[in-house]
């Protein structure tokens, strides 16, 4: 986890290993070992790294989300690695900055914050990136290494395309709720999902008979 955080932060800062090592007065091989999780930095080095990347030590260790505000905008995020995953997937697909910018339809100023900075994408932007990069939203959020979209996710994408304004109104309404009410709503959604699965299973049993 620490190695992945260090790589992501260096990438966001647009620095190579040698530049970081020169600033912190450490050997390049030492930093490489940190980034590959082969060695764990001592406390004084951890503090230097945190100061250099302008984050807390907790963020480096993955105990707190990078750039987390606790607001609804990053309500869905676990580790704050979404920007990293978006760029790496685009590189794998050999899609340039301009191609992804054009296909997502996100304004350039906002896109630059997502691509070069550490601003986390909103739900609508996640849907757009998911479609352009042809990966699951879970993959972008770093919640799963599963790349392919599930049938449910493809259905969500279809609904989004047909009823964009209604879906965004729903999301904004959800975001306007307090944390307790959001948790209640999500709990009810899970209950409805389970009830729906049970009904579907009952129907399958009836058909089998």
Residue pairs with C-beta under 8 A, 6 or more apart in sequence:
1 37
1 61
1 62
2 34
2 37
2 40
2 41
2 60
2 61
2 62
3 34
3 35
3 36
3 37
4 37
4 81
5 59
5 60
5 61
5 62
5 66
6 31
6 34
6 35
6 49
6 60
7 35
7 84
8 66
8 81
8 83
8 84
9 53
9 55
9 60
9 66
10 16
10 17
10 20
10 35
10 53
11 84
11 87
12 83
12 84
12 116
12 117
12 118
13 53
14 116
17 28
17 31
17 32
17 35
18 28
20 31
20 52
21 27
21 28
21 30
21 31
23 52
24 31
24 45
24 48
24 49
24 52
26 45
30 39
33 39
34 40
34 41
41 49
46 57
46 60
46 61
47 57
49 60
50 56
50 57
50 59
50 60
53 60
55 66
56 64
58 64
59 65
59 66
59 80
62 79
65 74
65 77
65 78
65 79
65 80
66 79
66 80
66 81
66 118
67 74
67 80
67 118
67 119
67 120
68 74
68 77
68 80
72 174
72 175
72 176
72 182
73 120
73 122
73 175
74 80
74 120
75 175
75 182
76 123
76 126
76 141
77 120
77 141
78 141
78 142
78 143
79 142
80 118
80 120
81 142
82 120
82 121
82 126
82 140
82 141
82 142
83 114
83 115
83 117
83 118
83 119
83 120
83 121
85 139
85 140
85 141
85 142
86 100
86 114
86 115
86 121
86 129
86 133
86 140
87 115
89 133
89 135
89 139
89 140
90 96
90 97
90 100
90 133
93 133
93 134
95 103
95 132
95 133
97 115
100 111
100 115
100 129
100 132
100 133
101 108
101 111
101 115
103 132
104 111
104 125
104 128
104 129
104 132
105 128
106 114
106 125
106 128
110 125
113 119
114 120
114 121
114 125
121 129
123 171
124 160
124 164
124 168
124 171
126 137
126 140
126 141
127 137
127 156
127 157
127 160
129 140
130 136
130 137
130 140
130 149
130 153
130 157
131 157
133 140
134 149
135 147
135 148
135 149
136 144
136 146
136 147
136 148
136 149
136 150
136 153
137 149
137 153
138 144
138 146
139 145
139 146
139 147
149 157
159 167
160 167
174 182
174 185
177 185
